[in-house]
Amino acid sequence: QVQLVESGGGLVQPGGSLRLSCAASGFTFSSYVMRWYRQAPGKERELVATISRAGWPTSYSDSVKGRFTISRENVKNMVYLQMTSLQPEDTAVYYCSAVGAGYDYWGQGTQVTVSS
C-alpha cells in the first residue's frame, strides 16, 4: 500500500522557519522524483520544489527560491522541505508527491500558517 505522510507543519511567525517531512512507503522510493506542492485557500496548487531520484538536481519556484531547500534520504524513504524566512503568503497546505514509472502519488498534506 502506497503511503506518503507529511508532518512538521504548524503555526509560525513571519521570519520563522519550519522543516516539513514526508515519509514514503509501499513503493521503490529511490526510483521516484519527489516534489513539494502547496495550495493556499482560493488558489491553485503550486509546485514549490522538485528533487531528482539521486538528490540532485533540485529546482524551486521563484516564490521560494533562496528560502526553501528540498532534500531526501533514500535510505530512510524520506523527503524534506526546509523553509526559512517564512512570510504570510507562504500560508498553505503543503503536499509531497512522488512521480515515476507512470504513477503519481500524493500525501494528505500538512498545514503551514505564517502569522503574527
C-alpha positions in Angstrom: 0.0 0.0 0.0 1.5 3.3 -1.1 1.7 6.0 1.5 3.1 9.5 1.7 2.7 11.0 5.1 3.6 14.7 5.6 4.5 16.2 9.0 6.1 19.2 10.5 3.5 21.9 9.7 2.2 24.3 12.2 1.9 28.0 13.1 5.0 30.1 12.8 5.6 33.9 13.0 6.8 35.8 10.0 10.5 35.4 9.5 10.5 32.0 11.2 11.4 28.5 9.9 9.8 25.1 9.6 11.0 21.8 8.4 8.5 19.6 6.7 9.0 15.8 6.4 7.4 13.3 4.2 7.6 9.6 4.9 7.1 7.3 2.0 6.3 3.6 1.9 4.9 1.0 -0.4 7.0 1.8 -3.5 10.6 2.0 -4.5 11.3 5.5 -3.2 14.7 5.9 -4.8 13.2 5.4 -8.3 10.8 8.4 -7.9 11.2 12.1 -8.4 9.9 13.8 -5.3 8.1 17.1 -5.2 6.5 19.5 -2.7 3.4 21.4 -3.7 1.3 23.9 -1.8 -2.2 25.1 -2.0 -3.4 28.3 -0.4 -7.1 29.0 0.2 -8.8 30.0 -3.0 -5.7 29.4 -5.1 -4.5 26.7 -7.4 -2.0 24.1 -6.3 1.6 25.4 -6.8 4.7 23.3 -7.5 7.2 24.5 -4.9 10.3 22.3 -5.2 11.5 19.2 -7.0 14.3 16.8 -6.3 15.6 14.1 -8.6 16.0 10.5 -7.7 19.6 10.8 -6.7 19.1 14.0 -4.8 20.5 16.3 -7.4 19.5 18.4 -9.3 16.8 20.3 -7.4 14.5 23.1 -8.6 12.3 25.7 -7.0 9.6 28.1 -7.8 10.6 31.7 -8.0 8.4 32.4 -5.0 10.5 30.3 -2.7 14.0 30.2 -4.3 16.7 31.1 -1.8 14.4 30.5 1.2 13.3 26.8 0.8 15.5 23.7 0.5 14.4 20.3 -0.6 16.3 17.2 0.3 15.9 13.5 0.5 17.3 10.4 2.3 16.7 7.4 0.1 17.9 5.1 2.8 15.1 6.3 5.1 12.5 6.9 2.4 12.2 10.5 3.5 11.9 13.8 1.7 12.2 17.1 3.5 11.4 20.8 2.9 13.4 23.2 5.0 11.6 26.6 4.9 13.2 29.8 6.2 12.2 33.5 6.2 8.6 32.4 6.1 6.0 35.0 5.2 2.2 35.2 5.4 2.0 34.4 1.7 3.6 31.0 2.4 0.5 30.0 4.3 -0.9 26.9 2.6 -1.4 23.2 2.8 1.8 21.6 1.7 1.8 18.2 -0.1 4.5 15.9 -1.1 4.3 13.9 -4.3 6.1 11.0 -5.8 6.4 10.8 -9.6 7.7 7.8 -11.6 7.0 4.7 -13.5 3.8 6.2 -14.8 2.5 6.8 -11.3 1.9 10.0 -9.3 1.3 9.6 -5.6 0.2 12.2 -3.2 0.1 12.7 0.6 -2.7 14.2 2.6 -0.9 17.4 3.2 0.2 19.4 6.3 -1.0 22.9 7.1 1.5 25.7 7.4 0.3 29.0 8.8 2.5 32.1 8.9 1.0 34.7 11.2 1.9 37.0 14.0 
